[in-house]
Amino acid sequence: MTGCASNQHGLGLAELLVALAVGSLLLLMGAVMLVSANSAYTAHADGAAIEDGGRLALDLIGRAVRQAAFVDWERTSDGDGAGSPPQVLGRDALALPRNSPGIDGATADAVNGSDVLALRFRGARGGAVDCAGFEVGQGEDGWSIFHVGRNAAGDGELRCKYRGGAGWGSDAIVDGVDTFQVLYGLDTDVPPDGVPNEFVSASVIEQRDAALVLSGVDDAARQRDLQRRTHWKRVAAVRIALLLHGAGSTGARDPAVFDVFGPGYSARFASEDTGVQIEEAPMPATLRLRERRLFTATILLRNTLGAAP
């Protein structure tokens, strides 16, 4: 009985090398696709976190501005609102301590020239709340103060400062803040019609108040006259700009320049209104190529007391 010769043969060295090369190429392509998918997911999550933070900040500030614009006419001392304190106050390029009263104790180490927006309101029946969500009782003075401080890692964060039952406090709202800028829409018409004619910084309002010729026989009387005539009572709208960055890098690209109130405003006022133009080029390498988004809003006050002429 004769045997049959087998026609099956093992892989040769050449075939084995080709198979290994093809397998390695497939593994490499899979790894590249996995890294790309992971990068895309991380960028999407980073962008979503920035978007959520920006929208939260705009919503909180918008509600606080509209609440501060409420006028309690029963509280005014002279029937037209001139005896009440300003509802809106601001400071340019300053930082606030966490526990000092109101906007007292401001320091010059602001994050990229970030501003302070202070909103005063009167507690009312129906649950007026401050920016931290604490209810302010009827007849009590409430504050919602927005400013930027640095967290433990040195990164900027938008904070809400408020007065609670145990004193003043300040809580973080949004992380990753490059700058927070505020302009105030002044109603310069006489009599005021509630429509802003120009938008200026807090420093401009302070300069105009300083130029007022006040009447009164003593400092207390002149201070009352200032409260009656201050330009802060002519604020009919508040314009805010918030530039936020994410946690991840966008990859290689040219450094950008952000004009938070537009290039026209920056061209005229960037030298005196610090923080309205942010350049990535001078930033540390760890911050330069972060994902960044600009959030802006203009909020009209529902009602204004109006300054006396």
SULBEL-V382802 format. One record per residue. N is the residue number from 1. RES is the residue in one small letter. SS is DSSP state (H for helix, E for strand, C for the rest). OMEGA is omega in whole degrees, 0 to 359 (* if undefined). NEAR is the number of other ideal C-beta (glycine too) atoms within 12 Angstrom. Layout:
BEGIN
n: (N N)
res: (RES RES)
ss: (SS SS)
omega: (OMEGA OMEGA)
near: (NEAR NEAR)
END
This chain:
BEGIN
n: (1 2 3 4 5 6 7 8 9 10 11 12 13 14 15 16 17 18 19 20 21 22 23 24 25 26 27 28 29 30 31 32 33 34 35 36 37 38 39 40 41 42 43 44 45 46 47 48 49 50 51 52 53 54 55 56 57 58 59 60 61 62 63 64 65 66 67 68 69 70 71 72 73 74 75 76 77 78 79 80 81 82 83 84 85 86 87 88 89 90 91 92 93 94 95 96 97 98 99 100 101 102 103 104 105 106 107 108 109 110 111 112 113 114 115 116 117 118 119 120 121 122 123 124 125 126 127 128 129 130 131 132 133 134 135 136 137 138 139 140 141 142 143 144 145 146 147 148 149 150 151 152 153 154 155 156 157 158 159 160 161 162 163 164 165 166 167 168 169 170 171 172 173 174 175 176 177 178 179 180 181 182 183 184 185 186 187 188 189 190 191 192 193 194 195 196 197 198 199 200 201 202 203 204 205 206 207 208 209 210 211 212 213 214 215 216 217 218 219 220 221 222 223 224 225 226 227 228 229 230 231 232 233 234 235 236 237 238 239 240 241 242 243 244 245 246 247 248 249 250 251 252 253 254 255 256 257 258 259 260 261 262 263 264 265 266 267 268 269 270 271 272 273 274 275 276 277 278 279 280 281 282 283 284 285 286 287 288 289 290 291 292 293 294 295 296 297 298 299 300 301 302 303 304 305 306 307 308 309)
res: (m t g c a s n q h g l g l a e l l v a l a v g s l l l l m g a v m l v s a n s a y t a h a d g a a i e d g g r l a l d l i g r a v r q a a f v d w e r t s d g d g a g s p p q v l g r d a l a l p r n s p g i d g a t a d a v n g s d v l a l r f r g a r g g a v d c a g f e v g q g e d g w s i f h v g r n a a g d g e l r c k y r g g a g w g s d a i v d g v d t f q v l y g l d t d v p p d g v p n e f v s a s v i e q r d a a l v l s g v d d a a r q r d l q r r t h w k r v a a v r i a l l l h g a g s t g a r d p a v f d v f g p g y s a r f a s e d t g v q i e e a p m p a t l r l r e r r l f t a t i l l r n t l g a a p)
ss: (C C C C C C C C C C C C H H H H H H H H H H H H H H H H H H H H H H H H H H H H H H H H H H H H H H H H H H H H H H H H H H H H H H H H C C C C C C C C C C C C C C C C C C C E E E E C C C E C C C C C C C C C C C E C C C H H H C C E E E E E E E C C C C C E E C C C C C E E C C C C E E E E E E E E E E C C C C C E E E E E E E E E C C E E E E E E E E E C E E E E E E E E E E C C C C C C C C C C C E E E C H H H H H H H H H C C C C C C C C H H H H H H H H H H H C H H H H E E E E E E E E E E E E E E E C C C C C C C E E E C C C H H H H H H H C C C C C C C E E E C C C C C H H H H C E E E E E E E E E E E C C C C C C C C C)
omega: (183 180 178 179 180 177 178 181 175 178 174 181 182 179 180 179 178 180 178 180 179 179 179 179 178 178 179 178 178 179 178 179 179 179 180 179 179 178 179 178 180 179 179 179 179 179 179 179 177 181 180 180 180 180 177 181 180 181 181 181 179 179 180 178 181 178 179 182 177 180 174 186 179 183 186 186 184 174 180 176 184 181 180 178 177 179 183 175 179 175 179 169 179 174 182 170 182 192 178 179 174 180 177 174 182 180 187 183 180 178 180 177 182 185 176 176 182 183 180 178 181 176 184 177 182 170 170 182 177 186 177 179 179 182 177 185 180 180 179 176 176 179 167 185 181 180 183 174 179 177 184 179 180 180 180 177 175 183 174 178 187 176 179 181 181 181 183 176 181 183 178 177 185 176 174 182 173 177 176 185 184 169 185 180 183 172 185 180 176 356 182 180 177 180 181 177 180 176 184 178 178 180 178 178 179 178 179 175 180 181 179 173 187 178 180 184 180 183 181 179 179 177 177 178 176 179 180 188 185 178 176 178 175 178 180 180 178 178 183 175 183 178 183 173 180 184 185 180 177 183 184 175 178 177 183 174 182 173 194 175 179 182 179 179 180 181 183 193 184 182 182 178 186 175 180 174 182 178 179 187 181 184 173 184 181 181 194 187 175 170 182 176 181 179 181 177 172 186 177 175 181 183 179 177 180 179 176 181 *)
near: (3 4 5 7 7 7 5 7 8 8 12 10 10 10 13 13 13 14 15 15 14 14 14 14 14 14 14 14 14 14 14 14 14 14 14 15 14 15 18 16 15 21 22 17 18 26 25 19 25 33 23 22 32 36 21 24 39 32 22 36 41 32 27 40 40 25 34 44 31 30 28 29 17 14 24 21 17 15 13 20 29 26 21 34 30 37 43 48 37 42 36 36 31 35 34 41 23 24 19 23 21 28 33 19 20 28 21 16 19 28 38 34 37 44 45 46 49 42 47 39 41 30 25 23 15 12 15 31 25 38 41 27 19 25 20 33 19 18 15 23 26 36 43 43 49 48 50 44 35 25 21 9 13 15 26 35 33 45 38 40 42 39 31 23 14 9 14 27 25 36 27 29 38 39 32 40 46 43 41 51 51 50 38 46 32 35 30 25 18 12 15 27 14 24 18 26 19 23 33 35 39 38 28 27 34 23 15 25 29 14 14 24 11 22 15 17 10 11 11 12 14 18 18 23 24 29 30 32 28 33 39 40 39 39 48 36 31 45 38 41 42 48 45 41 40 32 24 26 21 25 15 8 14 12 19 23 21 33 26 40 34 21 15 13 26 24 15 18 27 26 13 20 33 27 41 43 34 38 24 27 17 13 22 13 12 15 31 24 22 35 33 36 32 32 34 31 29 22 32 21 38 21 26 38 41 33 35 26 17)
END
